[in-house]
Amino acid sequence: MEDAESPIYDLIDLTMGLAERTQALIAQVLAELDLTHALANAVWRLGGARTPPSMRELAHDLRCDPSTVTFLADRLEQRGLVTRTVDPANRRVKILTLTDTGRLARRRLVEAMTMGSPLARLSPDDQRTLRTLLSKAMSDRP
């Protein structure tokens, strides 16, 4: 058993503290946007530089069952945050795309998370180093 003075204990403790602060930070924004954590996570993952994902791809990204993404897509569509369209290359595939309202909501989420995060206190070089280390720790490769 690891004792409370070991580096791994400290890292886990710091990681848990970061998660707690992050959850508190986003709680206000979720209330403002009337989103649950699951809906916000879907909105977060729908943005970015990549092309809009299929519902199956989003399920993979969210590590959930495709039926869960159907439920989330229904809720996001009701709120006017996404549109669901048929992929012209494969009519059996549905694509989710953020609407203008959805992009604004995502921007608000990103701003809250990036600007208010304790990680924002680190220099860009330190952020890159931490990203490299965390990526290594989270890698599926030994």
C-alpha atoms as one frame of an Amber mdcrd trajectory, in Angstrom:
protein
   0.000   0.000   0.000   1.255   3.462  -0.917   1.747   5.820   1.957   0.463
   9.396   2.019   3.968  10.758   1.327   4.513   8.996  -2.001   4.540  10.947
  -5.287   1.705   8.849  -6.736  -0.482   9.686  -3.723   0.246  13.394  -4.206
  -0.493  13.174  -7.939  -3.813  11.444  -7.352  -4.716  13.945  -4.646  -3.872
  16.865  -6.957  -5.802  15.269  -9.826  -8.859  14.840  -7.629  -8.566  18.447
  -6.476  -8.332  19.635 -10.080 -11.424  17.589 -10.978 -13.366  19.053  -8.032
 -12.449  22.620  -8.996 -13.286  21.941 -12.612 -16.712  20.543 -11.673 -17.456
  23.582  -9.506 -16.329  25.897 -12.296 -18.590  24.368 -14.883 -21.647  23.982
 -12.614 -22.556  27.657 -13.011 -22.188  27.537 -16.790 -24.268  24.368 -17.020
 -27.050  26.037 -15.046 -26.819  29.120 -17.272 -27.042  26.982 -20.431 -29.606
  24.560 -18.953 -27.396  21.569 -19.727 -26.575  18.424 -17.813 -23.002  17.166
 -17.644 -23.791  14.556 -20.289 -25.292  17.126 -22.672 -22.377  19.514 -22.099
 -19.894  16.730 -22.777 -21.626  16.005 -26.085 -21.586  19.707 -27.042 -17.895
  19.909 -26.078 -17.031  16.915 -28.257 -19.118  18.116 -31.212 -16.988  21.219
 -31.635 -13.393  21.647 -32.548 -11.612  21.454 -35.862 -12.800  18.062 -37.044
 -15.737  17.353 -39.294 -19.094  16.735 -37.608 -19.209  13.160 -36.308 -21.766
  10.489 -36.932 -23.852   9.488 -33.952 -21.851   6.233 -33.734 -18.560   8.169
 -33.710 -19.893  10.416 -30.958 -20.901   7.339 -28.946 -17.332   6.085 -29.290
 -15.921   9.482 -28.223 -18.259   9.611 -25.224 -17.599   5.940 -24.409 -21.284
   5.129 -24.332 -23.907   3.097 -26.139 -25.291   4.553 -29.403 -28.794   4.561
 -27.854 -27.478   7.007 -25.240 -26.331   9.329 -28.029 -29.810   9.132 -29.553
 -31.226  10.287 -26.208 -28.638  13.110 -25.970 -29.208  14.155 -29.585 -32.961
  14.346 -28.968 -32.404  16.677 -25.986 -29.852  18.820 -27.817 -32.136  19.098
 -30.833 -35.035  20.179 -28.599 -32.825  22.960 -27.232 -31.826  24.047 -30.751
 -28.155  23.190 -30.190 -27.703  20.523 -32.873 -29.141  19.344 -36.131 -29.272
  15.719 -37.166 -28.790  15.097 -40.871 -28.331  12.083 -43.097 -24.790  11.461
 -44.341 -24.973  11.835 -48.132 -22.294   9.135 -48.525 -24.277   6.608 -46.451
 -27.946   7.329 -45.899 -28.068   4.938 -42.901 -25.663   7.200 -40.982 -26.831
  10.284 -39.065 -24.478  13.246 -38.607 -24.718  15.684 -35.686 -23.813  19.306
 -36.304 -23.850  22.204 -33.868 -26.230  25.023 -34.787 -25.228  28.666 -34.330
 -26.815  28.499 -30.865 -24.888  25.287 -30.191 -21.603  26.906 -31.242 -22.286
  29.827 -28.883 -23.020  27.407 -26.029 -19.834  25.488 -26.800 -17.827  28.711
 -26.886 -19.195  29.601 -23.437 -18.223  26.149 -22.129 -14.732  26.394 -23.598
 -14.193  29.885 -22.183 -15.331  28.831 -18.720 -13.165  25.712 -18.743 -10.020
  27.219 -20.225  -9.973  30.652 -18.640 -11.153  29.633 -15.182  -9.237  26.398
 -14.854  -6.351  26.224 -12.386  -4.377  24.943 -15.385  -4.662  28.420 -16.937
  -2.200  29.610 -14.272   0.535  27.513 -15.861   2.748  28.979 -18.554   2.145
  27.731 -22.120   5.368  25.695 -21.872   4.225  24.109 -18.604   0.812  23.373
 -20.145   2.483  21.601 -23.083   4.695  19.592 -20.716   1.730  18.584 -18.578
  -0.280  17.659 -21.689   2.587  15.423 -22.839   2.860  13.742 -19.438  -0.896
  13.249 -19.055  -1.149  11.890 -22.596   1.606   9.434 -21.771  -0.133   8.407
 -18.527  -3.492   7.960 -20.305  -2.050   6.080 -23.284  -3.249   2.547 -23.907
   0.357   1.569 -24.598   2.593   0.478 -21.682
